[in-house]
Amino acid sequence: MRIFTFDNTSEAYDETQTNEDISDGDILVVPSENVVGYLVEAWPVTVTRERGAFHSWKEFGPDEEYAGAHATAQDVARIAGFHLEEVR
């Protein structure tokens, strides 16, 4: 698992589709939009309240395969002072 930082979520989304260095489960950080997430197969998902161009992790349901990425993304978001998406 690696952490990648981007200028905006549109750029990040595009990079997840074309940059072979970004892998399933990698952490995606977009400070300018208060977004932190991770890659689920081909979809960037957020753990933060703000989403930008990303999907909500809830769209994919809880998945044990991504538990580590999810927890790490939440930790990064907390450290950055971003609001986490509420679980309902």
Stockholm file with secondary structure:
# STOCKHOLM 1.0

chainA/1-88         MRIFTFDNTSEAYDETQTNEDISDGDILVVPSENVVGYLVEAWPVTVTRERGAFHSWKEFGPDEEYAGAHATAQDVARIAGFHLEEVR
#=GR chainA/1-88 SS CCEEECSSHHHHHHHHHHCTTCCTTCEEEEGGGTEEEEEETTEEEESBSCCTTSEEGGGGCCCGGGHHHHHHHHHHHHHHTCCBCCCC
#=GC SS_cons        CCEEECSSHHHHHHHHHHCTTCCTTCEEEEGGGTEEEEEETTEEEESBSCCTTSEEGGGGCCCGGGHHHHHHHHHHHHHHTCCBCCCC
//
